[in-house]
Amino acid sequence: MTRAEESLMGTPATQPSTKRWTQVLMAAVLMVATFPGRTQALGLITEPLLRDLHLDRVTYAQINLWASLLGALFCFPAGWAMDRIGLRISTSVCLAGLVAAVVAFANAGENLGAFFVILLATRGLGQSALSVFSISTVSRWFPIRSGPAMAVYSILLSLFFAVSFGAVGARIQTAGWREAWSNVALVLAAGVVPLVVLVLRDPVRSISLKGSTHDGLPTDLDTRAMVHDEEGGATLNQALRTKAFWLFAGAAASFNLIASGLGLFNEAILVERGFAPSMLPAFLAGTALLSLGGQAVTGWMIQRFRLQLVSALSLGLYALGLVGLAMASQVWQLVIVAIPLGLAAGMTMVLFFSVWGELYGQRHLGRIQGSAQMVTVLSSAMGPVVFAWAQVHWNAFGPLLYVAAATVLLIGLAVRFLPLPERRSTPRTSEYLETL
């Protein structure tokens, strides 16, 4: 056995299969635990919350915007903590803080300053930090050939979120938003936290390759996995200096900006196109189901096609769906529009979860993914503001949908022609990054 082969003993790829897939399941649970910090979940309680706290929509939108923007900064310490003190400890501390924030949220009063701090903690610990831990769990346990694992992860969290929205929504209807949010905190404290402590694990790291000849390394441990040298992958600064980071992060950010705006104003957009508000649940259910197909297909495609091509395809489908939404006026047209929108959503999710470990390796993955996550959180915070401004400016959402489609398409073309190196024999990280 060569020294390079010896270095692979105990790496995530050689861990028992059951243990690795258990961590994928845990990653999906962690992402669903971000529920109380996500825009769609907060949308479930917006109306009763406004009545209870005597808030107007504009004030609440401004508070939410700044809580989201500042909450995005939580991605940085989350990535740092994961790289320095480990996944399980970092995640446990984050979850404990989120439980406290959700309990405080359920008991929030009319003091705007206190409410802002509570919302900031919920957004920062839930939407930002815990998302970083969740995504990184899969990347760390599947550092190579991560597409299928990311696809399974995406499908699981989509199903889990569907159940969560249904259960919490029903509880809000029967017991009120405060009781429902208290129940969410109880589930996190009594269910998710013990699971993290007992089940979540960091993968065993391999020994250094320094001084080895790299002979005998399997072909899938090469440039895309970044098992290149004694550093074990790119640093955050190295990643930030590459065009690839900003193009892939920009692709995800553009999708999130538009998706968050659509998510908040979906009903208004459909009504503008002449549809009844009752069409919204069916439209959302259809796109959600189609996103599962997009996730499964992307897990297969990542193993066979270049990341740039798959990403460009997802953005092209999204642009097509946006144009279709701006033009739809019949129910059958709306059904057709749901197809590219749903597929693109699923594809984008898997791509975002997969690309960072594929390109930059594991050594500093927490900080790299944390930075990418921050970009997407910032864009998500701006989405509703952009849509609201556009509706006031043009007195319609249609023009913005065309602008958004053109923007997404241009980003997709830029990603498609982004040069990435072909797979080759383990170059040094610095040499690899010069080509990105």
C-alpha positions as CSV (number, residue, x, y, z in Angstrom):
1,M,0.0,0.0,0.0
2,T,1.3,3.4,-0.9
3,R,1.5,6.4,1.5
4,A,-1.3,8.0,-0.5
5,E,-3.5,5.0,-0.1
6,E,-2.7,4.9,3.6
7,S,-3.8,8.5,3.9
8,L,-7.3,7.5,2.7
9,M,-7.9,5.2,5.7
10,G,-10.5,6.8,7.8
11,T,-11.6,9.5,5.3
12,P,-15.4,10.1,5.0
13,A,-15.5,8.1,1.7
14,T,-14.3,4.9,3.6
15,Q,-16.7,5.3,6.6
16,P,-19.5,2.7,6.8
17,S,-22.3,3.6,4.3
18,T,-25.0,3.5,6.9
19,K,-23.1,6.1,9.0
20,R,-22.6,8.4,6.1
21,W,-26.3,8.3,5.0
22,T,-27.4,8.8,8.6
23,Q,-25.5,12.1,8.5
24,V,-27.4,13.1,5.3
25,L,-30.6,12.5,7.2
26,M,-29.3,14.6,10.1
27,A,-28.4,17.4,7.7
28,A,-32.0,17.4,6.4
29,V,-33.3,17.6,9.9
30,L,-31.0,20.5,10.7
31,M,-32.2,22.4,7.6
32,V,-35.8,21.9,8.6
33,A,-34.9,23.2,12.1
34,T,-34.2,26.5,10.4
35,F,-38.0,26.7,9.9
36,P,-38.8,29.6,12.4
37,G,-36.1,31.7,10.9
38,R,-37.3,31.4,7.3
39,T,-39.3,34.0,5.3
40,Q,-42.0,31.4,4.2
41,A,-42.5,30.3,7.8
42,L,-42.7,33.8,9.2
43,G,-45.3,34.5,6.4
44,L,-47.6,32.0,8.1
45,I,-47.9,34.3,11.1
46,T,-47.6,37.7,9.6
47,E,-51.2,38.8,9.8
48,P,-51.9,37.7,13.4
49,L,-48.5,39.0,14.5
50,L,-49.2,42.4,13.0
51,R,-52.5,42.6,14.8
52,D,-51.0,41.5,18.2
53,L,-48.0,43.8,18.1
54,H,-50.0,46.7,16.5
55,L,-47.5,46.9,13.6
56,D,-48.1,48.3,10.1
57,R,-46.7,46.5,7.1
58,V,-44.1,49.0,6.2
59,T,-42.6,49.0,9.7
60,Y,-42.6,45.3,9.9
61,A,-41.0,45.0,6.4
62,Q,-38.2,47.4,7.4
63,I,-37.6,45.5,10.7
64,N,-37.5,42.3,8.8
65,L,-35.2,43.7,6.1
66,W,-32.5,44.8,8.6
67,A,-32.9,41.6,10.7
68,S,-32.3,39.6,7.6
69,L,-29.3,41.7,6.4
70,L,-27.6,41.7,9.8
71,G,-28.5,38.1,10.4
72,A,-26.6,37.1,7.3
73,L,-23.4,38.1,9.1
74,F,-24.0,35.0,11.4
75,C,-22.7,32.9,8.5
76,F,-19.1,34.0,9.1
77,P,-18.8,32.9,12.8
78,A,-20.8,29.7,12.0
79,G,-18.2,28.7,9.4
80,W,-15.3,29.6,11.6
81,A,-16.7,27.7,14.6
82,M,-17.4,24.6,12.5
83,D,-13.8,24.6,11.1
84,R,-12.2,25.2,14.5
85,I,-14.3,23.4,17.2
86,G,-16.2,20.9,15.1
87,L,-19.7,20.4,13.7
88,R,-21.5,18.8,16.6
89,I,-20.5,21.3,19.3
90,S,-21.1,24.3,17.0
91,T,-24.5,23.0,15.9
92,S,-25.6,22.3,19.5
93,V,-24.8,25.8,20.6
94,C,-26.5,27.3,17.6
95,L,-29.7,25.2,18.2
96,A,-29.8,26.2,21.9
97,G,-29.6,29.8,21.0
98,L,-32.4,29.3,18.3
99,V,-34.6,27.6,20.9
100,A,-34.3,30.6,23.2
101,A,-35.0,33.0,20.3
102,V,-38.1,31.2,19.3
103,V,-39.4,31.1,22.9
104,A,-38.8,34.9,23.1
105,F,-40.5,35.4,19.7
106,A,-43.6,33.5,20.9
107,N,-43.8,35.9,23.9
108,A,-42.9,39.1,22.1
109,G,-44.5,42.3,23.2
110,E,-44.9,45.7,21.5
111,N,-41.5,47.0,22.2
112,L,-40.0,47.4,18.7
113,G,-36.4,47.4,19.9
114,A,-36.8,44.1,21.8
115,F,-38.7,42.6,18.9
116,F,-36.0,43.6,16.4
117,V,-33.4,41.8,18.6
118,I,-35.5,38.7,18.8
119,L,-36.2,38.6,15.1
120,L,-32.4,39.2,14.4
121,A,-31.5,36.2,16.6
122,T,-34.1,34.0,14.9
123,R,-33.0,35.0,11.4
124,G,-29.3,34.9,12.2
125,L,-29.2,31.6,14.1
126,G,-31.9,29.9,12.0
127,Q,-31.8,31.1,8.4
128,S,-28.1,31.8,8.4
129,A,-25.9,29.9,10.8
130,L,-27.9,26.6,11.1
131,S,-28.2,26.5,7.3
132,V,-24.4,26.6,7.0
133,F,-24.1,23.7,9.5
134,S,-26.7,21.7,7.6
135,I,-25.2,22.1,4.1
136,S,-21.7,21.5,5.4
137,T,-22.7,18.2,7.0
138,V,-23.3,16.6,3.6
139,S,-20.3,18.2,2.0
140,R,-18.0,16.9,4.7
141,W,-19.3,13.4,4.7
142,F,-19.5,13.2,0.9
143,P,-16.4,15.2,-0.2
144,I,-16.4,13.5,-3.6
145,R,-19.2,12.4,-5.9
146,S,-21.5,14.4,-3.8
147,G,-24.3,14.8,-6.4
148,P,-26.5,11.8,-5.3
149,A,-26.1,12.6,-1.6
150,M,-27.1,16.2,-2.2
151,A,-30.1,15.1,-4.3
152,V,-31.3,12.8,-1.5
153,Y,-30.7,15.5,1.0
154,S,-32.7,18.0,-1.0
155,I,-35.6,15.6,-1.5
156,L,-35.6,14.8,2.2
157,L,-35.7,18.4,3.3
158,S,-38.4,19.3,0.8
159,L,-40.6,16.5,2.2
160,F,-39.8,17.5,5.8
161,F,-40.6,21.2,5.0
162,A,-43.9,20.2,3.4
163,V,-44.9,18.3,6.6
164,S,-43.7,21.2,8.8
165,F,-45.6,23.8,6.9
166,G,-48.8,21.7,7.1
167,A,-48.4,20.8,10.8
168,V,-47.5,24.4,11.9
169,G,-50.1,25.9,9.7
170,A,-52.8,23.7,11.2
171,R,-51.6,24.5,14.7
172,I,-51.8,28.2,14.0
173,Q,-55.4,27.8,12.9
174,T,-56.5,25.9,16.0
175,A,-54.3,27.4,18.8
176,G,-53.0,30.8,17.5
177,W,-49.5,31.8,16.3
178,R,-48.0,32.2,19.8
179,E,-48.9,28.7,20.9
180,A,-47.7,27.3,17.5
181,W,-44.4,29.0,17.9
182,S,-44.0,27.7,21.4
183,N,-44.6,24.2,20.1
184,V,-41.9,24.7,17.4
185,A,-39.5,25.7,20.2
186,L,-40.5,22.5,22.1
187,V,-39.9,20.3,19.1
188,L,-36.4,21.8,18.6
189,A,-35.5,21.5,22.3
190,A,-36.9,18.0,22.9
191,G,-36.3,16.5,19.5
192,V,-33.6,18.1,17.4
193,V,-31.1,19.0,20.1
194,P,-30.8,15.5,21.5
195,L,-30.5,14.1,18.0
196,V,-27.6,16.4,17.3
197,V,-25.8,15.5,20.5
198,L,-26.3,11.7,20.0
199,V,-26.1,11.3,16.2
200,L,-24.4,14.2,14.5
201,R,-20.7,13.6,14.0
202,D,-17.7,15.1,12.3
203,P,-16.0,12.8,9.7
204,V,-12.6,11.4,10.6
205,R,-10.0,13.5,8.8
206,S,-7.3,11.8,6.7
207,I,-3.7,12.2,7.5
208,S,-1.6,14.7,5.5
209,L,-0.5,13.8,2.0
210,K,2.6,15.9,2.4
211,G,5.6,14.0,1.1
212,S,3.6,11.4,-0.6
213,T,4.1,10.6,-4.3
214,H,0.3,10.7,-4.9
215,D,0.7,7.4,-6.7
216,G,-2.3,5.1,-6.4
217,L,-4.9,7.8,-5.6
218,P,-8.2,6.9,-7.1
219,T,-9.2,9.1,-10.1
220,D,-12.1,10.7,-8.3
221,L,-9.8,12.3,-5.7
222,D,-8.5,15.0,-8.0
223,T,-9.1,18.6,-8.9
224,R,-12.8,18.7,-8.2
225,A,-12.4,17.2,-4.7
226,M,-9.4,19.5,-4.0
227,V,-7.4,16.7,-2.3
228,H,-4.3,18.3,-3.7
229,D,-1.7,19.1,-1.2
230,E,-0.9,19.3,2.5
231,E,-3.5,22.1,2.9
232,G,-6.4,19.8,2.0
233,G,-8.1,22.5,-0.2
234,A,-8.6,26.2,-0.7
235,T,-8.7,28.8,2.0
236,L,-11.5,31.3,2.1
237,N,-9.3,34.1,0.7
238,Q,-8.2,31.8,-2.2
239,A,-11.8,30.9,-3.0
240,L,-12.9,34.6,-2.9
241,R,-10.3,35.4,-5.4
242,T,-11.7,33.1,-8.0
243,K,-14.3,34.0,-10.6
244,A,-16.0,30.6,-10.0
245,F,-17.0,31.6,-6.4
246,W,-18.7,34.8,-7.4
247,L,-20.4,33.4,-10.5
248,F,-21.8,30.3,-8.7
249,A,-22.7,32.4,-5.6
250,G,-24.2,35.1,-8.0
251,A,-26.3,32.4,-9.7
252,A,-27.7,31.2,-6.4
253,A,-28.2,34.8,-5.2
254,S,-30.2,35.9,-8.2
255,F,-32.4,32.8,-7.9
256,N,-33.0,33.5,-4.2
257,L,-33.7,37.2,-4.7
258,I,-36.4,36.4,-7.2
259,A,-37.8,33.4,-5.3
260,S,-38.1,35.4,-2.1
261,G,-40.0,38.2,-3.9
262,L,-42.2,35.7,-5.7
263,G,-42.8,33.9,-2.4
264,L,-44.1,37.0,-0.6
265,F,-46.2,38.3,-3.5
266,N,-47.2,35.1,-5.3
267,E,-50.9,35.7,-4.7
268,A,-50.7,39.3,-5.9
269,I,-48.9,38.2,-9.1
270,L,-51.4,35.5,-9.9
271,V,-54.3,37.9,-9.3
272,E,-52.6,40.5,-11.6
273,R,-52.6,37.8,-14.3
274,G,-56.3,37.2,-13.8
275,F,-56.2,34.1,-11.6
276,A,-58.3,33.6,-8.5
277,P,-56.4,33.6,-5.2
278,S,-57.5,30.0,-4.7
279,M,-55.1,29.0,-7.5
280,L,-52.1,29.7,-5.3
281,P,-52.0,26.5,-3.2
282,A,-52.3,24.3,-6.2
283,F,-49.6,26.3,-8.0
284,L,-47.2,26.1,-5.1
285,A,-47.9,22.4,-4.6
286,G,-47.2,21.7,-8.2
287,T,-43.9,23.6,-8.3
288,A,-42.9,21.8,-5.0
289,L,-43.5,18.4,-6.5
290,L,-41.6,19.3,-9.6
291,S,-38.7,20.6,-7.6
292,L,-38.3,17.0,-6.2
293,G,-37.8,15.9,-9.8
294,G,-35.3,18.6,-10.4
295,Q,-33.3,17.6,-7.4
296,A,-33.2,13.9,-8.4
297,V,-32.2,14.7,-12.0
298,T,-29.5,17.1,-10.9
299,G,-27.9,14.5,-8.6
300,W,-27.6,12.3,-11.6
301,M,-26.4,15.1,-14.0
302,I,-23.6,16.4,-11.7
303,Q,-21.9,13.0,-12.0
304,R,-22.0,13.1,-15.8
305,F,-21.8,16.8,-16.9
306,R,-19.8,19.8,-15.9
307,L,-21.1,22.0,-13.1
308,Q,-21.2,25.0,-15.5
309,L,-23.5,23.3,-17.9
310,V,-25.9,22.0,-15.2
311,S,-26.0,25.4,-13.6
312,A,-26.7,27.2,-16.9
313,L,-29.5,24.8,-17.6
314,S,-31.2,25.5,-14.3
315,L,-31.0,29.2,-14.8
316,G,-32.2,28.9,-18.4
317,L,-35.3,27.0,-17.2
318,Y,-35.9,29.6,-14.5
319,A,-35.8,32.4,-17.0
320,L,-38.2,30.5,-19.2
321,G,-40.6,30.1,-16.2
322,L,-40.4,33.8,-15.3
323,V,-41.3,34.8,-18.8
324,G,-44.1,32.3,-18.9
325,L,-45.5,33.6,-15.6
326,A,-45.5,37.2,-16.9
327,M,-47.5,36.0,-19.9
328,A,-49.8,33.4,-18.5
329,S,-53.6,34.1,-18.5
330,Q,-55.1,30.6,-18.7
331,V,-55.0,27.8,-16.2
332,W,-53.3,25.4,-18.7
333,Q,-50.6,28.0,-19.2
334,L,-50.0,28.3,-15.5
335,V,-49.7,24.5,-15.3
336,I,-47.0,24.6,-18.0
337,V,-45.2,27.5,-16.3
338,A,-45.0,25.5,-13.1
339,I,-42.8,22.9,-14.9
340,P,-39.6,25.0,-15.5
341,L,-40.1,27.0,-12.3
342,G,-40.3,23.8,-10.2
343,L,-37.5,22.0,-12.0
344,A,-35.2,25.0,-11.7
345,A,-35.8,25.4,-8.0
346,G,-34.8,21.8,-7.4
347,M,-31.8,22.0,-9.6
348,T,-30.5,25.2,-8.0
349,M,-30.9,23.8,-4.5
350,V,-28.7,20.7,-5.3
351,L,-26.1,22.8,-7.2
352,F,-25.7,25.2,-4.3
353,F,-25.3,22.5,-1.8
354,S,-22.7,20.6,-4.0
355,V,-20.5,23.1,-5.7
356,W,-18.4,24.4,-2.8
357,G,-17.0,21.1,-1.7
358,E,-16.5,20.0,-5.3
359,L,-14.5,23.1,-6.2
360,Y,-12.7,24.0,-3.0
361,G,-12.3,20.9,-0.8
362,Q,-12.9,20.3,2.9
363,R,-10.3,22.0,4.9
364,H,-12.0,25.4,5.0
365,L,-15.4,24.4,3.7
366,G,-17.3,25.9,6.6
367,R,-16.0,29.4,6.0
368,I,-16.4,29.1,2.2
369,Q,-19.9,27.9,2.5
370,G,-20.7,30.4,5.2
371,S,-19.6,33.2,2.9
372,A,-21.7,31.8,0.0
373,Q,-24.7,31.4,2.3
374,M,-24.3,35.0,3.4
375,V,-24.5,36.2,-0.2
376,T,-27.8,34.3,-0.7
377,V,-29.3,35.5,2.6
378,L,-28.6,39.1,1.6
379,S,-30.2,38.6,-1.8
380,S,-33.2,36.9,-0.1
381,A,-33.7,39.9,2.2
382,M,-33.6,42.3,-0.8
383,G,-36.1,40.3,-2.9
384,P,-39.4,41.4,-1.4
385,V,-38.1,45.0,-1.4
386,V,-37.2,44.9,-5.1
387,F,-40.6,43.4,-5.9
388,A,-42.5,45.9,-3.8
389,W,-40.6,48.8,-5.4
390,A,-41.2,47.5,-8.9
391,Q,-44.9,47.1,-8.3
392,V,-45.1,50.7,-7.2
393,H,-42.9,52.0,-10.0
394,W,-44.6,50.1,-12.8
395,N,-48.0,49.5,-11.2
396,A,-47.5,45.9,-12.1
397,F,-45.2,42.9,-11.5
398,G,-44.9,41.9,-15.2
399,P,-42.1,44.2,-16.2
400,L,-39.9,43.1,-13.3
401,L,-40.5,39.4,-14.3
402,Y,-39.1,40.2,-17.8
403,V,-36.1,42.0,-16.3
404,A,-35.5,39.2,-13.8
405,A,-35.6,36.6,-16.6
406,A,-33.1,38.5,-18.7
407,T,-30.7,38.9,-15.7
408,V,-30.9,35.2,-14.8
409,L,-30.3,34.2,-18.4
410,L,-27.2,36.4,-18.7
411,I,-25.8,35.0,-15.4
412,G,-26.4,31.5,-16.8
413,L,-24.5,32.3,-19.9
414,A,-21.6,33.6,-17.9
415,V,-21.5,30.5,-15.8
416,R,-21.8,28.2,-18.8
417,F,-18.6,29.6,-20.3
418,L,-16.7,29.8,-17.1
419,P,-13.5,27.9,-17.6
420,L,-12.8,25.2,-15.1
421,P,-9.9,22.8,-15.4
422,E,-10.4,19.3,-16.6
423,R,-9.8,16.5,-14.1
424,R,-6.1,15.8,-13.8
425,S,-3.6,14.4,-11.4
426,T,-3.6,16.3,-8.1
427,P,-2.1,19.7,-8.8
428,R,-1.3,22.0,-6.0
429,T,-4.2,24.2,-4.8
430,S,-2.6,27.4,-5.9
431,E,-2.0,26.1,-9.4
432,Y,-5.6,24.9,-9.6
433,L,-7.1,28.2,-8.4
434,E,-5.2,30.2,-11.0
435,T,-7.4,28.5,-13.6
436,L,-10.7,29.3,-11.9
